[in-house]
Amino acid sequence: MFVQSNTVKAVKMYFSERLETLFSPNEIKLIVNQAISSRLNLSKTEIIFADEARLSESDLLYFRSIVKRLQQNEPMQYVFGDTIFYDLTIKCDKRALIPRPETEELVDLIFSDFTGKKVEKMLDLCTGTGCIALALKSRFSESSIEAVDFSLDALELAKENAEMLQLDLNLNKIDVLNELIDLNFEPNSYDIWISNPPYIPMKEKSLMHANVLDFEPEMALFVEDHHALIFYNVIAEKAKRYLKSGGHLYFELNENYADETFELITDLGFEAVEIKLDLQGKKRMLKAIKKGN
């Protein structure tokens, strides 16, 4: 047997011993609690007092598989199959990028700008899991929210999340970089466009952790070095046509290109362009307003 006994206490020790070089003690505690809760359907309080509870052989094999996957650098969100994003449980797997805390801050920026205001129509570009669009729909329930992505796999995952959360999204496959494609949107009709696009230049690939490179989809992460701002340029150009006068454009940023993105959006004719810092003090978000006619 790979554990000292078939008890919850032994499983906790097994996680600590096998993962101590990969995670901090607090992280290991969170991981083992999530694993136990997921498998045994126990609350946090029940887990504290469950040390002597006996486990079946299938339970033990489940916990060993969790540890092995984590040892192979698989992201915890993929191992457990979901993550919490803005109080919503979002299903996660290799079809789309894992939602990050800084993206929650982007959503929070929109909420702070529009709480108490009527928002008729929004568009989330490069939606991935659908986390941004779903968080917005959870607060702006009367708004029409569309979400687009080039990946059919990501769109299927976003659809599964929308159905699981019982939130209504209009999902469509669109290659936002292909200028030859008519988006078939109504001009001057959107209150908000928001995007967390691919923004990591290929030259930074060697700096990425294995748990990102080996598991998360490259097309959601990387852009060519000589076109680092291509998504921002194309999306902002199209936003000028489809946003209402006074409509808002929001982006998540690569902090290393934040100032260049600011200049780009300003040069394209948007006003009130602002860069916002995330909780780590990094230049992570940008918002801008389409000039009135």
N, C-alpha and C positions, 0 to 999 in steps of 0.2 A: 504493500500500500504506500502511496506517495505522501500520505499525511500520517501523523502519529496516531490518530484515532478518527472515527467517523463522526466527529462533533463539529459544531459551528466554531468553537474555540480553535480547533486544529486547523480549520480552513482559514481563519483569520491569520494564524501564524504562518501558514503556507504562503499566503499572499504577501505578507511582510518580508519573508525570507527571499522569495523569488523575484520580487519587484523593487527591492531596496536600492538597487543601482540605477533604476529608471525613474522612480518617483519619490517625492518627499513623503515623510510619514503621514502628513495630513492628506496628501493625495491618495495614498494607499488606503487610508481609512475610508475616504469617500468611495473609492473603487470597490472595496470589499463590501461596504454597506449597500452599494447599488446592486452588486451581484447577488448578495443574499436576499435583498428586497425583491429583486426581479424573479429569482428562482423560487423563493419560499413565501412570497407575498406577505412579508413582515414589515411593520412600521419601524421607524428609527428607534423608538422606545423598546419595542419588542426585540429588536436585534441586540440591544444592550444586555438583555436578560436571557438571551437564547444560547449562551456559550455551551451549555451541556446538552443541547438538543441534538438528537441523533439524525444522521443523514443517510439516505439511500446510496447505493453504488452509482446510480444514474446522476444523483445530485453531485457526488464527488467528481465524476467525470465531466460534468458541466463546468464546475469551478476550475478544474485543471485546464479545460479548453480555453476558458477566459484568460487565464494566466499565460498560456502558450501564445495566444494571439497578441496579447500586450507585449510579450517578450520579443515578438517579431515586428514591433513598432507599429502595429495596426492602431489607428486612432481609437480612443475609448468610445467615441460617439458611434463609430461603425461596429465596434464589438457589441455594444448594447443595443444598437439599432435606432437610437433617437437622441435628441438633446432638447434642452429647454431654451426657447428663444422668445423673449418678451412674454413670459408666462404661458406660452403655447408649447405643447410637446410636438416637436418636429421630427418626423421619421428621417433617418440619415442612412445612406449607403454610398457605394462607390459611383453612383450615377451623378452625383452633384457634390459641390463644395460644402464642407461642414460650416454651418452658420457660426460666425464669430461674435464675441461680445462687442467689438467695436462697431459692428453692423447694427447691433441693438441701439447704439448711441445715434446712428444715422436716423433710425426710425424715431427715436425719442426727439430728435431735432424737429422732425415734421410735426409730431404731436404738439410740441411746445409752440410751434408757429401757427397751428391750425385748430387747436382745441377751442371749441365753441363756435367755429366757423363752418359754413356749409362748403362741402367739397363734392362736386358732382362727378368728376371723372379723373382717374389716376392711371398711370402706366408705369409698371416695373419692368425694366429692360435687363436681360441676363439674369432671370429670376432664380435659376438653380432649384433648390428645394421648395421655392415659393415662400420662404420665411418672411421676406420684407412685405410682399403683397398680402400675406395672410395676417401678419401683425397689423397692417393698416386696416384690413377689412374687419378685424376684431374690434377696432375702435370706431371706424367710419362705416358702420353697417349699412347705411343708406347710399353710400357712394358706389359707383360703378368702377370696379378695379380690374384692369387687364394686366396680364403678365406674359412676357414673351421670352423665348430662349431659342438658340439654334439647335440645341441637343434634344432629340426626341426622348432620350432616356431621362434627362432632367425634367422635362415636361411631364412625363409619366409619374415621376416621383412627386412633383408639385401637385398633380391631380390627386394622387393618393393622400397627400397631406390635407388638401382642401376637403376631400370627402371625409377623412377621419375627423377633422375639426368642424365639419358641417358649415364651412364658409364658402361662399360662392365667388369663384374667380372665373374670368374669361381668359383661357390659356390658348396661346397660339405659337406655332413655330415660325420664327422670323430670323433671318440673318441680318442683323442690324448694320453690318459692315458693307453689305452689297448694295451699292448706290443704284443699281439697275432695278431693284425690287421696289415697286410702289407699295408702301405700307398700307394703303387703302384706309387710312385714318382720315377723319374729318378735320380739315385745317381749323386752327384756332378753337379747338374744342376741349383741350385738357387743362385742368387746374394744376396738376403736378406730374412731372416726370421724375423718376428716381432710378438710379442704377448703381450697382456695385459690380463693375465690369472687370474682366481680366486686366491686370495692371502691372504684373511683375515681368520685367525684361528677362529674356532668356539668359543674359549674362549673369543674372543673380541666382540662377538655378543651383549653382554649386553651393550657395549659402543656405539653401533650404534644408530642413530636417527630413530625415528618411520617412517619418510618419506622414509627411505631406507628399513628398515625391513619389513614394512607392504605392500610394493608395488613392489620393485625390486626383480627379480628372485634370489633365494638363490644360485642356482647352478652356477651363474655367480659371486658370491661374496666369498663364504666360502670354506675352506679346513679343513681337520681334523687336530687337534692340533699336532698330532705326525707325520704328513706329510705336514708341512707348505710349503715346497719347492718342493712338488711333481711335479707340472706342470713345474717348471724351470728345474728340473732334467731330466724329460722325454723328454721335447722339445729340450733341449740342446743336449742330447744323440742322438736324431734322426737328429738334425741339423748337427752333425758331419758327418753323412752319405750323407745327401742330399744337403748341401751347397757346392758350388764350393770352391776350394782352394782360400783363401782370401775373401770368402764370409762373410757377416756381419750378426750378430745375435743381435736383439734389444729386450729388455724387459721393461715393466713398473714394478716397484718394490713396495713392502710393505716396507716403510722406516725402520720399526723395524727389518727387516730381510735383509737389504741391504748388510751389511758386510758378512753375511753368504752366500748370493747369489753370491757375488763376489768370495768368496773362492770356492764355488761349481763349478762355471763356469771355474775358473782358474784350479782347480783340474781335470776337464774334458778335459783339454788340449787346451783350446782356448787361444789366445794371445791378447795382447793389450786390456785387459779387463779394462773397465773404468766405474765408477759410476758418473752419472751426477746429479746435483742438479736442482730442479724445481725453479720456481720464488719465492716460499716461503722458499727456502733454505733447502728443504727436499731432502733426497737421494731417488729420484723417478725413475731414469732411469739407465739402464745398456746397454752398447754395447760391443761387443767382435768380434774377427775375427778368422775364422777357419784357422789353420796353413796350409801353403802350403805343398804340397807333396815332 
